Amino acid sequence: MQPIPVGLVGVTGYTGMELARILAVHPVLKLTRATSRAEAGKPLKAIYPFLEGFPAGDVAITAPDAADLAASCKLVFLAVPHGAAMDYAAELLVAGLKVVDLSADFRLHDAGVYADWYGLAHRHPALLPEAVYGLPELNSARLKTAKLTANPGCYPTSVILGLAPALANGLIDLTDIVADSKSGASGAGRKASTAMLFCEVHDTFRAYNLGKHRHTPEIEQELSKLAGATMTVSFNPHLLPIDRGILSTIYTKLTRVMAVEEVHALYAAHYADKPWVRVLPVGKLPETRYVRGTMFCDIGLVVDPRTNRLIVVSAIDNLCRGASGQAVACANLMSGLPVDAGLFLAPMMP
C-alpha cells in the first residue's frame, strides 16, 4: 500500500512525543510534517534522539501553516491545547484534510457544556455534530467515515471501558457510581509547573480537582449514551508519583445479587472480539506496569457481597492508550487501514 502522508501539529508535548514514537515505525502512515514554533528549523531527532536512524527523525520541524499541511498531508494530528485546536481543525477541514484532535475541543456535543467546564466559548460549534468520539471499541464503524475525530481523554478511556459491559447488561445502579482514578505525572502535560517538579511529585500521593475535573462531563456524556439514560458520576482524580499510567477503581452498586464469576463471564463476552481489552482472570487485578507503552486496557473485577458492590479496576497507559496510540488507531480506521496497523506494541519492561 502507498504511504499516507500525515502531519503532527504540536510535536513538543508528551502526546506529540508519543505520536512521533509510534509513527516512526508505522507501516503506512508516514510522518511528513511536524510543527512547533519554538523548535522550528530543527530535525525531529534533534529534540528526540530516540528517532536517530529513523526517517521520521530527519523530518524538519516547521511553524504550523495550514496551507503547507494541506499541500503535504492527507491527515493531521492536533496535539495542541484546547482552545487552539478548534481553529486549526476548522481551517484544515476546509482544506480537505482529515483531522484527529487530541484536545478536548470536539469531545463534548454541547457547546454550552464545553463553555461551562472549559471557561471558553466554542468558536466552531457547527463542527461538533461532525466529530466522532474516537473510542474504537464503541465507534469503529463511524470512525471509518469520519473527517473529524475527537480523541478521548485518558481518564474517560479507562472509566468508559471499565463500565461499558456493566451498562450494556444492566448490572449496576445508574445513580451510584464513584470513579476513583490515579494518573502518572505525564498526564499533566510537559509545560513547566512548580506543582509538577520532581521534588513536588516524588514520594507523595495527592488528590486534585475533586468534583470539578474537566473530564467529568465527557465521562457522563459517553456513559449516558451507553446506558440510554442521563447519568451523573462522581469522578475523583489523583496524581501518582510515576511517569505514565492510569489506574481507575470504579465503585458501583449491583442491581441484583451476582457472583463475580457471572459478572466476569458477561465482561469476557462483551470484549471477546476486542483484543486490546484484557479482562483478567477472577482474583487478579491490573497494574499500570503491565500496560505501559501499549494499547491494552486491563480490567479486574471484584464483587463485594457485604455491600452488593461491583468494583471495577481498569489500567491503561495514559500516553499510548489514553492519547497518542488511540489517535493512531482512529487515524487507521479513517484511512481504511486495520485498526491495529502499527500498534503491535509490546509492553515496556516494568
Steps between C-alpha positions, in 0.01 A plus 500: 500500500619850421613706800247750633666830593393638837578811697541563871418843638657542842790256507670613820250384764484150643218399265697637205807309616299178529346553157847546352609174665208304354498659155874443460430128447151511353478291179273745310455832679811702417584797718562776245448819699564574868437848633617711791565873502763468773700223329447592133801436280630199689469135392281290726799294613652817648227515764427125511828308474311168508409575136863489387522259207128515419372698198264686733803635684602695190165678469562872537288672765307792353272772630134395467360605163165370376585550133824305532327221692224481239754476219710234678259281698179300481436493875619713789528429872440799727701466821443855619307639799123538503394835361773496236403169342153610388637770270763271348236233443257735330768629264634154414154354439421779254825412321374142460714324761388246756568600860558311825480746788664391826369801693156530659363742242269254323430236767191668645191519280354804676683830448342635819637212707842558342488868597390419856784253565780653294421869555510570129233554235527246220585689181396221263186340650374398155781241489396327823239272337761389244754385758509127572603399850814297442457192716549210253321243716184710481514694175712312247233509227454878525874560515542338158310788339605781736666819384542632855575279800491613861763290672374401847657620820723261690291477817174455302654218298574304818160565655285447190668171406473390861125560517377426146417129557325573830281761334432286193375220724309714749713379790535821700304782659544806277473741793780365718834499317831629634808498276820537700782547249876544534734624228871526445658846480516505119122542502552861602691578182854616439467868583709641785311498830622515858237247607644247256867535591671173599524592865132598507380173344748242626426308820149640545145435385231764466148561379413798281197666336258285699148547368608743229740324263434585136477136397181462706250614233674286240469192720135575575418570135638171371370287788155652455502392136590145600235490773228670297437731794653815645773414749687693767831354612724594792843524333801549727854527356832455679865546405736205532880540533559307175570614144213338313194287560145527634329273751127557548307332780129533426245432774150400389189345655368179346132489404476139618705248693770358273812291538821644362524206258170601341611862459834384361327285237296798381809724482698234314220453247463877450867539414552163330572664162686801646863385538622819666272447801627223725251381761729344759421169671287512814721585796755696295513880491674725246819699551624797300838341434347222289334739252783752473559611141212291361141525379376255762233579754519240775184449705462323834169428672403462865154437644467600864203297632485699825417823317367347177756708314669422171847654510665539161873571476641608164855586400628675188806688386384863496737602218444206266152355554380820662628734230743445214458128430123543503538792258695276262232229530242760397718621214537141383123455476456841334762398241352161415765308692466228763444663837817343639736600216828609656367434850640157581675653797661262748482615862797699624706328767353563848 
